[in-house]
Amino acid sequence: MVELNRDVVIVGAGAAGLTAANELKKAGLSVAVLEARDRVGGRLHTDVIDGAMLEIGGQWVSPDQQALIDTVAELGLETFSRYRDGDSVYVGPDGVAQRFTGEMFPVSAETERVIADITDRLDAMVAEIDPDRPWAHERAAEWDHVTWDAWLRAQTDDDEAVRNLAFATGSAMLTKPTHTFSLLQSLLMAASAGSYSHLVDADFILDKRVVGGLQQVPLLLAERLGEDVFLNQAVRTLEWGDSGVTAIADGMTVRARFAILALAPNLYPRISFVPALPRLQHQMHQHISMGFVIKVHAVYDRPFWREQGLSGTAFSPYEITHEAYDNTNHGDERGTLVGFVSDQRADDVFRLSAEERREAILESLSHYYGPEAKNPVVYYESDWGSEEWTRGAYAASFDMGGLHRYGADAREAVGPISFACSDLAGAGYQHVDGAIRMGRLVASQILDGARA
């Protein structure tokens, strides 16, 4: 058993933990980053599957994500724009694929008016929300006690409008059924991106990608830390008190003045705390859970949809694959589509055999792009729900009433233990940008404490 002494031990080698470790090390503190997996990156993972480079986890960079943009630039990485030339496709309740341009789906004039009206109303509400303190809004308790679905259906009886409005924060972001989370949680999701309109604008929220994959961010951050990053070291026990912490992992023990838990809150119970965490944390962590989405990668010998004048962007709240995009790699002659199967539909398709599931998902893609979509040369499903050290995707969120009840306490340190991950971020919530922001914030707080 290896024994180390450090100023700070960081549990988790994702973007948050590695950012914090680099900030602390630059300031002169000694660090050890313990990672349970055999790789760094957390929910960022780029791999080669059957000869195709696939971004299995997070991948996009949007214009509001300044912390990520600065980090990408500082690491010397290049970005490229998502392909978006041509028409988008929408499949409505009649099952007919319709081509369109612009942001508004090709719905009836009345449904379009309803969507625009409620979007304006949501943008006004979001403008009042501080993403770092959504529970502080004077109507936070009220908004946290009504589901996102119920609030929308109280605004209109137009079901198609409701489905299209709901999916931006439901299937597309929080990846939970819309009756399981609150209006306040939905408003936070939108506030983290600047507005509700941003979330429904694919050209904004899915703007650019990193050449070679976004996992290069944590890989390069880990490279700077060198031998201070330890893989295959799941922390089983964390002893803590006024004198500091002792992290006991599978093959090593680290004694430190401070600890940072840089992993999703749903994984905190995997660690035995000695003494136990305070009652508040025990209760809080039971009200935070992961959503679930399958990220589907389909690679073809060429981007055939471009020949049809299609951008590759496709939406439908009625399809198994509720959204899909051209995800062709930079400089690649082959074409790649990425699609998403979320929440209840993801549960449902995993009850099928692997072959039945593939057939159902590719059939859904063919409704957007035609029969050629059924015959990819590479097909892969990112199943984060079965990943031992993640257990869902994209991120964790509170259940009904939980954000107002516990949100103010979620980031609060417990003695020498601090918490940092994208799931706790305000700006950049659920994104790599939020992870970087949280890593910087907690590092700054620890440095202040170390100097005190």
N, C-alpha and C positions, 0 to 999 in steps of 0.2 A: 504493500500500500504506500503510494507516494504521498508525502505530506509537504504542503507549501504554506508559506505565510505571505499574504498580500494586503494591500490597503483595501482593495475592493474585489469581491468575487461576483461575477456576472453569470447568471444562469440563463443560457440561451444565446446562440450565435446567429440570430437573425439580424435584420437591419437595425433594430432598436438597440440590442445588446452590443453589437459591434461598433455602432456610432458612439454609445456611451463609453465603451472601453477606450476607443481612440481619443475621445475628448479628455478623459481622465489621465491617460498615459501622457498626452501632450502637456498636461498641467503638472506632470511630475509624480503622479501616483502610480503605484504598482498594481497590476490587474491580473486576473485569471478568468478566462471565459470558458465555462464548462457547457458542452453541447451533447445532448443525448444521442443525436443522429451521427451518422458517419460522414456528414458533410455540413458545411455552413450554409446559411441562407434562409432557414425556416420555410416560410411559405413562398419563397422565391427559389425556383429550381428550373434550370435549363438542362435538358438531356438529349441525347441522340437515340431515337427510337427507329429501328429498321432503316437506318441511314438518313433519317430526317431530324434536323434540329428542332426541338419543340420546347416552347416555354410552358412548362407544366403548371407553374404557379403564376404569380402576378407578372405583368409585363408592360402596362401602359403608363405614359407620363402625360399629364394634362397641364395646361398653361398656368393654373393656379398653384401647382405643387412646387413652390419656390425652393423649399428645403431639398427636395429630390433633384430638381433642376440644377441647383448649385452643387450638390454632391456629385452628380453625373459629370458636370463640367470639371470639377476639381479633380476627379479621378481620371480625366482625360478620355472619357468615353464619348462616342458619337451617337447621335439619334437620327432617326428617319421617320417621315410621316406615314401614317397608316394610309393605304390605298383607299381612295374614296371617289374616284372619277366615275361618273355614270349614274344610273338610276338605283335607288333603293327599292326593296320589295316589302310589301305588307300583305299578310293574309288575314282577312277579316272573318267574321262569324259564318259566312257562307262558304268558307274554305277556298275561295278564289284568290289567287295571287295577283296583286296590283302593283304596278311600277309607279314610283313617285320620286320627286325631288324636293329638297327643302326639309324642314323639320317636322311639319305636320303630316300625319298619316292620311291616306286617302279615304277618309270617312265622310259621312253625310255632312251637309252644311250645318245642320243643327248640332250633331255630335262634335264637329269642329268648334262650334261656338262655345259649347259647354266645356270642352277641354281647355280652350283658351281662357275662358272666364275663371275656371277653378285654378288653372296654373297661375294666373295673375294674383288670385287670392292667396295661394300658397307662397308665392314669391314675397308678398307683403308680410306674411306671417314669419317666414324664414328670416327676413331682414331684421326682425326684432329679436332673433335668437342669437345669443353668444355661444358659439360652438364649444367653448371651454366651460360654459356655465349654463347649459340649457335649463337646468332645474331652477334657476334664479328668475325665470320669466314669471310674471304675475299670474299667468294662466297655466303654468307648468303642470300643476296637480290635475287640473281639469283635462288638459291635453294628454296626460299620461294615463288617464283612466278611460279613454275611449280608443277602440282599435282603429287602425289605419283604414281598414275596410269599412267599418261602421261610419266613420266620419265622412268618407267619400260618398257612401250611399245615402247619407243624410243631406248631401248637397244636390244630388240629382238621381233620377230613376233611369238614366241612360246607362245601361249595363256596359255597352261597348266603351263609353267614355270612362267609366269607373275602371274597367280592366286596363285600359291604356294609361290612365293616370297612376294606377296602383303599382304597376310592375316596375317602375323606375327605382323605387325604394324597396319593393317586395322581392320579386323574383330576381331582379337585376343586381341589387346591392346587398340588402340584409339577408337575402336568400332564405326567407321563412314565409309561410303562408300569411297573407295580409291580415288575417283575423287573430294572429298570435302576438303582434307587437303594436305599440301605441302610436298615436298621432305624433306625440312628442318625440319618440324615437325616430320616426320618419322625418320630422322637421330637423332633428340633429343631423341625420344623414345628408339632407340637402344643405344645411348650413355649413357643413364641413367642406362643401365644394363651392360655397359662395351663394348659391341660389338653387331653387328647385329646377329652374330652366336649364341650369348647367347639367344637372343629372340626366335630363331627357335629351340633351344635345350630344349625340355620339361624336360629332366632329370636335367637340370640346373635351369631353371626359376621356375619350379614347384617341387622343391626338397623335402622340408619337411613341415610338419604341426605341430601345437601345440596340444598336448594332451588336450582334453576338449574344443578346439576351440580358435581361435585367438582373439576373443572378450575379453578373459581374460586379455589381455594387457591393454586396456582402463579401464576395470572393476577394476583391481588392482591399476592402477594409480589413479583412482577416489577414491578408498578406502583410499588411503594415504591422500587425500585432505579433506576427511570427510565432514563436514558441509559447506565447501567452494564451493561445487557443488550444483547447483540449477536446478532441472528438471522442465519441462513444463513452461519454461520462455523464450518464443520467444521475442527477442529484436525487438521492433517496431521502436524505434527512438534512434539515437545516436547524441547527441549534443556535439560539440567539439570546441576547441579553444586553445589559448596559455596556459590557466590555467588548461587544462585537458579535461575530457570527462564526460558526464552523459549518462548512458545507461538506457533507459526506456523500461522495459519488461512488460509482461502481469500482473504480480503481484508484481513487485518490481522495485525500482530505485537504481542504483549503481553509485556513484560518484567516479571517480578515476583519477589518474595522467596520466595513459596510457590505451589504449584499444588494444586488439588483436582480429582481425576477423579471427577465426580459422574454417572457413567453405568454401565450394567451391565457386569460383568467380561468378558462375551463380546465387548464392543466395544473393549476395551483394545488388541487387536492392530491395530485400524484406525489407530492412531497410531504413527508412527516415533519411537522414543525414541533420543536422542543424548546420552550413550552409551546402549547397550542396557540394559534393565533387568537386574538380577541374575538369575542362573540360576534361583534359587528361584521368582521371579515367572514366568519363562518357562514353567517346568514346571507351576506351580500353575494358571495361567490356561488351560492346555490340558485341565484336569480339571474345569472349570466350564462348564456349557452351559445354554441356555434350554430350558424346556419349551415346549409348544405347545397352545393351546386356541383354538377359534373361539367368539367370543361372538356369538350370534345374536339379533337384535332383530326382533320381529314385532309390528306395530302394527295394531290393529283399531278399527272404528268405535265400539266400546264394550267394556268388560271383561266379555265374555259369560260367562266361567267363574264370575263371582260370582253370576250368576243361577242357576247350578247348585249354589250353596253351596260352591264351591271357593275355596280361598285363593290358588290359582295355584302353590303349592309342589308340586313333583313330583320324584321320584327313580326311577332304575332303573339298576343296573349292567349291564343287558342291552340298553338302548336306545342308539341312536346319540346322542341328546341325553340325557346321563346325569343332568342336573338342570335344572330350570327354575323361574322365579319370576314373580310379578306385579311388573312393573317400571314400572307406570303413573306418569307424572310427576305432581308435586304440582299439584293443581287442574285436571288434564287430563280432559276428558270421554271421550276415547278410552282404550282399554285397551292396554297394552303387556306382552308376555311377553318375558323374556330367557331363552335357553337356552344350554347349553354342550356343545360337542363337543370331546373332548379326545384327546390323545396319538395312539395308532395310528389311532383312528377319524377323527381330524382329517386325518391323512395320507391315509387311504383316501377320504374324501369329496372331497378336493381332486384326486383322480385322475378324478373325474367332471366332466362339463360343468357350467357354472354352473346351468343349468336342472335337470339331473338332481340336483345337490347340493341345490338349494332344495327340490325335490320330496321327496327322501329325508328332509331335516331336518324339513320341515313334516309329513310323514307320521308321523315319530317324535313330534312334539308332539301330533298328533291322537290318539295312543294314550293320552295323559294327559287331554286336554281335549275330545275328540270331533272330528267332521269339520269344525266351524266353524274350527278352528285352521289348516286348510289354506288359508284365504283372507284373509290379512292385506292391509291397504291399503298398508302400507309394510313392506318386508323388507330387512334389511341384515346383512351378516356382517362383524364386526370381525376382519380377518385381519392380526394383528400379525407373523405369520411372514414376510410379504412386505414389511414396513416396513423401509426401508433402515437406519434408526438404532435399531432395536429387535431385529428378527430372531427373534421368539418371544414367548411369553407363558405365564404371568404374569411369571415371574422365572427367575433362574439358580440352579442348585444343583449340588453336587458329584456326580461319578460314584461308583461303588462304591469305598469305601476312601478317597476324597478328603477327606472332612470331617475324619477323624481325622488324616490325613497332613498336610494343609495348613491346616486351619481356623484354627489359632492364628496363622498368618502373613497371613491374608487382609486384615486391616485395618491391618497394620503399615506405617507410612510408609516410603518409600524416599527418603532424603535430604530434599529440600524438597517431595516429592510425597506427598499424602495421598489416601485413597480413601473415598468416601462414597456409599452407595446402599442401597436397601431390601434388595438381594440379600446384603448383608454384615451386616444387622442381627441382633440377638438377639431381644429383645422387638419385636414388629411386623415380624418377618422376612417379606419379600415384600409388605408392605403400605405404604401411604402413611405410616402411623404410624411404621414403621421407618425410612423415608426421612428423616422429620423428625428422629427421634432421632439418626440418623447425621450429619445436617447439623449439628445442635447439638454433637454430640460432637467432630467434626473441627474445627469452628470454635473450640471451647474449647481443643483441643490446639494449634492454630496460635497462638491468643492467648497461651497459656503460652510457646510457643517464641519469639514475637515480643518478649515481655517479658524473656526470659532474657538 
